[in-house]
């Protein structure tokens, strides 16, 4: 928990992740066994892959082609 003074008031911040809520919502879906989780880049994969089953993970990469940005699947299906 971060605490710092701000013009005579004390502001408290609590940083939490919504991963647990996302896991619960995905598990509650009627076809939960058919759900894949796609990560937009390697950084997101490195931070969050341990929370999801490895078989249902897709990793994407952004490729630049001049002024265009194209998202391509790097790993997964």
Secondary structure, 3 states (H helix, E strand, C coil): CEEEEECCEEEEECCCCCHHHHHHHHHCCCCHHHCCEEECCHHHHHHHHHHCCHHHEEEEEEEEECCEEEEEEEECC
